[in-house]
Amino acid sequence: MNQTTQNETKLFPYYCILYGMSVGLGGIVALVAELKNDLGFSDFDIGMTISCGFAAAFVASLVTAPMADRGHAPLMLRSALMLGILSLITLSIGQDLWHYLVGRGAYGLALGSAYPAAKRTVIVADPKHIGRNLGRMGAADMGGFMTAPLVVTALTALVSWRFAFIGISVLLFVLLPTTFKVQPDTAEKDEARKGLNGLLRIKRLNGALLITMAMFVLIGAFEAIWVLELDHRGASQSFIGLSLTIVALPIAVLSPLGGTLAQKYGARRWSVSIWIIHAVVVLFYGLVPGLGILIGLAFFSGILEGFGFSAASMLVSAAVPEDRQAAAQGLMTAVEVGTGAVASLTLAAIYSSYGDTLAWLITAFSMMILLILGYILTKPEDLKPVRPGIPIEKLRRPFE
């Protein structure tokens, strides 16, 4: 077995775990309309529930991510799966709003711990194929999100939406033995326990984080508004579930190729170009009539996101040394979920008060501003390597 095959085998359990966690997240998103219709939650209640999950993930990613740089990634993944199971059970039996705030918050804690731990290993295990491996990770992530609507729609139709949460918790329980097979990476560890110290003084890292913010303004808007938008336009629960799958399918399929192309042509210009086009597409979300054209635009958005999904993580990785990878990725996750929390709560309120057109326009223009600022800050200034042992051209390439 050659080294590449060994790396792929080593990373497979990480992909499986992230797949399961994404099924849980996708299931929560797909059942938003059921919570609103069955339990009488308002649009603002839905936005607050979603924001609670983002906020919890924000805290978890900052607090726990540096632990992965010290060799504790397997323990973090195991704990995240267990917490995810408990949170889904809470969501299945909840009656009041606070039950769902607690359940969604607990799942946010699980996600905030799992993602930086998995990303560190995926990044340092095989730096020569970082784009492809991050793309595969993205494919597992989106594959889970794509599977979830189909699963919860079927379980809701056969039994109930509460049983759908139970079904997903069973999947996570089945994946639990996988967490005992993951191996800690052998890359340089953060023995000095630097954690997050000094990361925000790295200009290129700040630029990469702004690009990440642009991505998650859209993701926060999508999670808060999309299901409500389709429900308002008369879509059934099964159609809503199908729409989420239609959006996620090209992301899952194209992420490995997108990561490879970003590594080849430069993640900076690749990501900014893709996401600027994406922002232009989002401008039209609230302007087109009916369901058909809207779903077509969303499918095109999925294609764009598939090509651009991994590039920001590559920029973050290239900006910091090997022993700071999880801390930087944790900071990135915190920026993702913090941006998503603010975007989902704010845009849900705007949608509720002023309608979809204004909400999507604000989303699109916010993305454009953040992308332009990120492009400026990630401009390469010199050839000085930030990671010992990696050729200069490999480190400079992402920022071209």
C-alpha positions in Angstrom: 0.0 0.0 0.0 1.6 3.3 -1.1 1.6 6.5 1.0 -1.3 8.1 -0.8 -3.5 5.1 -0.3 -2.5 4.9 3.4 -3.5 8.6 3.8 -6.8 8.1 2.1 -7.6 5.1 4.4 -6.6 7.0 7.5 -8.9 9.9 6.6 -11.9 7.8 5.7 -13.3 7.6 9.3 -13.1 11.4 9.5 -15.2 11.7 6.4 -17.8 9.3 7.8 -18.1 11.2 11.1 -18.6 14.5 9.3 -21.1 12.9 7.0 -23.2 11.8 10.1 -22.9 15.2 11.8 -24.1 16.9 8.6 -27.1 14.6 8.3 -28.1 15.8 11.7 -27.7 19.5 10.7 -29.5 19.0 7.5 -32.3 17.2 9.3 -32.7 20.1 11.7 -32.9 22.6 8.8 -35.3 20.5 6.8 -37.8 20.3 9.7 -37.9 24.0 10.3 -41.3 24.3 8.6 -42.7 21.5 10.8 -41.6 23.3 13.9 -43.3 26.4 12.7 -46.5 24.8 11.5 -47.0 22.1 14.3 -45.7 24.1 17.3 -46.7 27.6 16.2 -43.2 29.1 16.2 -42.9 32.5 14.6 -40.3 33.4 11.9 -38.3 35.2 14.6 -38.5 32.1 16.9 -37.0 30.0 14.0 -34.3 32.6 13.5 -33.5 32.6 17.2 -33.3 28.8 17.3 -30.9 28.7 14.4 -28.8 31.5 15.8 -28.5 29.6 19.1 -26.9 26.7 17.2 -24.5 29.0 15.5 -23.6 30.8 18.7 -22.9 27.5 20.5 -20.7 26.3 17.7 -18.9 29.7 17.8 -17.9 29.1 21.5 -17.0 25.5 21.0 -14.7 26.1 18.1 -12.8 28.7 19.9 -12.5 26.8 23.2 -11.9 23.3 22.0 -10.1 23.7 18.6 -6.6 24.2 20.2 -7.0 20.8 21.9 -6.7 19.2 18.5 -3.3 20.8 17.9 -2.2 19.0 21.1 -3.3 15.6 19.8 -6.8 15.2 21.2 -8.7 15.1 17.9 -10.1 11.5 18.3 -11.5 12.4 21.8 -13.1 15.5 20.4 -14.8 13.6 17.6 -16.1 10.9 20.0 -17.5 13.5 22.4 -19.1 15.5 19.6 -21.0 12.4 18.3 -22.3 11.6 21.8 -23.5 15.2 22.3 -25.1 15.2 18.9 -27.1 12.1 19.8 -28.3 13.7 23.0 -29.3 16.9 21.3 -31.3 15.1 18.6 -33.2 13.2 21.3 -34.0 16.5 23.0 -35.3 17.9 19.7 -37.5 14.8 19.2 -39.3 15.2 22.5 -39.4 19.0 22.9 -42.6 21.0 23.3 -41.6 24.5 24.1 -39.3 27.0 22.4 -36.6 26.7 25.1 -36.4 22.9 24.4 -35.4 23.6 20.8 -33.0 26.4 21.9 -31.2 23.9 24.1 -31.3 21.1 21.6 -30.1 23.2 18.7 -27.4 24.8 21.0 -26.1 21.4 22.0 -25.8 20.3 18.4 -23.9 23.5 17.7 -21.5 22.6 20.5 -21.0 19.2 18.8 -20.4 20.7 15.4 -18.0 23.4 16.8 -15.8 20.7 18.3 -15.9 18.2 15.5 -15.1 20.3 12.5 -11.7 21.9 13.6 -10.5 18.5 14.9 -11.3 16.8 11.6 -9.9 19.7 9.5 -6.6 19.6 11.2 -6.0 16.0 10.4 -7.3 16.3 6.8 -4.9 19.2 6.2 -1.7 17.9 7.8 -2.0 14.3 6.7 -1.2 14.9 3.1 -0.3 18.6 2.3 0.5 17.7 -1.4 -3.2 16.9 -1.9 -4.8 19.4 0.5 -7.2 20.7 -2.1 -8.5 17.3 -3.0 -8.8 16.1 0.6 -10.6 19.3 1.8 -12.8 18.8 -1.2 -13.6 15.3 -0.1 -14.3 16.5 3.3 -16.7 19.0 1.8 -18.3 16.3 -0.2 -18.9 14.2 2.9 -20.3 17.3 4.6 -22.6 18.2 1.8 -23.4 14.6 1.1 -24.8 14.3 4.7 -26.7 17.6 4.2 -28.1 16.3 0.9 -29.2 12.9 2.4 -30.9 14.4 5.4 -34.0 16.0 3.7 -34.7 12.7 1.9 -34.5 10.8 5.2 -36.5 13.2 7.3 -39.2 13.6 4.6 -39.6 9.8 4.4 -39.7 9.3 8.2 -42.0 12.2 8.7 -44.4 10.8 6.1 -44.3 7.3 7.5 -44.4 8.2 11.2 -43.8 11.8 12.3 -41.3 14.6 12.3 -40.4 13.7 15.9 -39.5 10.2 14.8 -37.2 11.7 12.1 -35.0 13.2 14.8 -34.8 9.8 16.5 -33.9 8.2 13.2 -30.9 10.5 12.7 -29.8 9.9 16.3 -29.7 6.2 15.5 -27.4 6.9 12.5 -25.0 8.8 14.8 -25.0 6.0 17.3 -24.1 3.5 14.5 -21.2 5.8 13.6 -19.9 6.0 17.2 -17.6 3.0 16.9 -15.9 4.8 14.0 -14.5 7.4 16.4 -12.5 4.7 18.1 -10.7 3.9 14.8 -9.6 7.5 14.1 -5.9 8.0 14.6 -4.2 11.1 15.9 -2.0 12.8 13.3 1.8 12.7 13.5 2.4 16.3 12.5 4.0 19.0 14.7 1.9 19.7 17.9 1.3 22.9 19.8 3.5 21.9 22.7 3.8 25.6 23.8 0.0 25.8 24.1 -0.1 29.0 22.0 -3.7 28.3 21.0 -5.3 31.4 19.4 -2.6 33.8 20.6 -1.4 36.1 17.8 -3.5 34.6 15.0 -5.5 37.7 14.3 -2.2 39.6 13.7 -1.6 37.6 10.5 -2.9 39.8 7.7 -3.4 37.0 5.2 -5.4 35.0 7.7 -7.7 38.0 8.4 -8.3 38.2 4.6 -9.1 34.5 4.4 -11.6 35.0 7.3 -13.3 37.9 5.5 -13.8 35.6 2.5 -15.2 33.0 4.9 -17.6 35.6 6.3 -18.9 36.2 2.8 -19.7 32.6 2.4 -21.5 32.3 5.7 -23.6 35.4 5.2 -25.2 33.4 2.5 -25.3 30.1 4.4 -26.9 31.9 7.5 -29.5 33.5 5.2 -30.2 30.2 3.5 -30.7 28.3 6.7 -33.0 31.0 8.2 -34.9 32.0 5.1 -34.9 29.3 2.4 -37.5 26.9 4.0 -39.7 29.8 5.0 -39.5 31.2 1.5 -40.6 27.9 -0.1 -43.3 27.4 2.5 -44.6 30.9 1.8 -44.7 30.1 -1.9 -46.8 27.1 -1.2 -44.3 24.3 -1.4 -45.0 21.0 0.4 -42.7 19.4 3.0 -41.6 16.8 0.4 -40.8 19.6 -2.1 -38.8 21.5 0.5 -36.8 18.4 1.3 -36.2 17.8 -2.4 -35.0 21.4 -2.9 -32.4 21.0 -0.2 -31.1 17.9 -1.9 -31.1 19.7 -5.3 -28.9 22.5 -3.8 -26.6 20.1 -1.9 -26.1 17.6 -4.7 -23.7 19.6 -6.9 -21.7 20.7 -3.8 -21.2 17.1 -2.8 -20.2 16.0 -6.3 -18.0 19.0 -7.3 -16.2 19.8 -4.0 -13.2 17.4 -4.6 -12.7 18.8 -8.2 -13.2 22.4 -6.9 -10.5 21.9 -4.2 -8.1 20.5 -6.8 -8.7 23.4 -9.2 -8.3 25.9 -6.4 -4.9 24.4 -5.4 -3.9 24.4 -9.1 -4.9 28.0 -10.0 -4.7 29.8 -6.7 -7.3 29.6 -4.0 -7.5 33.4 -3.6 -8.5 34.4 -7.1 -10.5 31.1 -7.5 -12.6 31.6 -4.4 -13.3 35.3 -4.8 -14.3 34.9 -8.5 -16.6 32.0 -7.7 -18.3 33.8 -4.8 -18.7 37.1 -6.6 -20.6 35.3 -9.3 -22.6 33.5 -6.5 -23.5 36.9 -4.9 -24.9 38.1 -8.3 -27.1 35.0 -8.5 -28.4 35.6 -5.0 -29.5 39.1 -6.0 -32.3 37.4 -8.1 -33.6 35.1 -5.4 -36.2 37.5 -4.2 -37.0 38.9 -7.6 -38.0 35.8 -9.6 -41.6 34.5 -9.5 -42.9 31.0 -8.5 -40.9 28.0 -7.5 -39.3 26.6 -10.7 -37.0 29.5 -11.5 -36.0 29.9 -7.9 -35.0 26.2 -7.7 -33.0 26.6 -10.9 -31.1 29.5 -9.4 -30.5 27.5 -6.2 -29.2 24.6 -8.3 -26.7 26.9 -10.1 -25.7 28.3 -6.6 -25.0 24.7 -5.6 -22.7 24.3 -8.6 -20.8 27.5 -7.7 -20.5 26.5 -4.0 -19.2 23.1 -5.0 -16.4 24.7 -6.9 -15.6 27.3 -4.2 -16.3 25.3 -1.0 -12.7 24.3 -0.1 -10.7 27.4 -1.2 -11.2 29.5 2.0 -10.0 26.6 4.2 -6.9 26.3 2.0 -6.2 30.0 2.5 -6.5 29.7 6.2 -4.3 26.6 6.3 -1.5 28.3 4.2 -1.5 31.3 6.4 -0.3 29.6 9.6 2.3 27.0 10.7 1.6 23.3 11.0 1.3 23.4 14.8 -1.5 26.1 14.6 -3.7 24.4 12.1 -6.6 23.4 14.4 -6.5 26.7 16.2 -6.7 28.6 12.8 -9.4 26.3 11.6 -11.3 26.7 14.9 -11.0 30.4 14.5 -12.4 30.0 10.9 -15.3 27.9 12.3 -16.0 30.6 14.9 -16.1 33.2 12.1 -18.4 30.9 10.1 -20.9 30.3 12.8 -20.7 33.8 14.3 -21.4 35.2 10.9 -24.1 32.6 10.3 -25.7 33.5 13.7 -25.8 37.2 13.0 -26.9 36.7 9.4 -29.7 34.2 10.2 -31.2 36.3 13.1 -30.9 39.6 11.2 -32.1 38.3 7.9 -35.0 36.3 9.4 -36.2 39.6 11.1 -35.8 41.5 7.8 -37.7 38.7 5.9 -40.5 38.7 8.5 -40.9 42.5 8.4 -40.0 43.5 4.9 -40.2 40.4 2.7 -37.8 38.3 0.7 -36.5 40.8 -1.9 -34.8 43.1 0.6 -33.4 40.2 2.6 -31.7 38.6 -0.4 -30.4 42.0 -1.7 -28.8 42.7 1.6 -27.3 39.2 1.6 -25.8 39.6 -1.9 -24.3 43.1 -1.3 -22.8 42.1 2.1 -21.1 39.2 0.3 -19.6 41.4 -2.3 -18.2 43.9 0.2 -16.6 41.2 2.3 -15.1 39.4 -0.7 -13.5 42.6 -2.0 -11.9 43.3 1.4 -10.7 39.7 1.7 -9.2 39.8 -1.8 -7.2 42.9 -0.8 -5.9 41.5 2.5 -4.8 38.2 1.1 -2.6 39.7 -1.6 0.8 38.0 -1.4 3.5 40.4 -0.1 6.6 38.3 -0.1 8.0 34.8 -0.6 8.7 34.1 3.0 7.3 30.7 4.0 5.1 30.4 7.0 5.3 26.7 7.3 8.7 25.0 7.6 9.3 22.2 5.2 6.8 23.2 2.6 8.2 24.7 -0.6 7.7 28.4 -1.0 5.8 28.0 -4.2 3.3 25.7 -2.5 2.5 28.3 0.1 2.4 31.2 -2.2 0.2 29.5 -4.7 -3.1 29.8 -2.7 -2.7 33.5 -2.4 -2.2 34.2 -6.1 
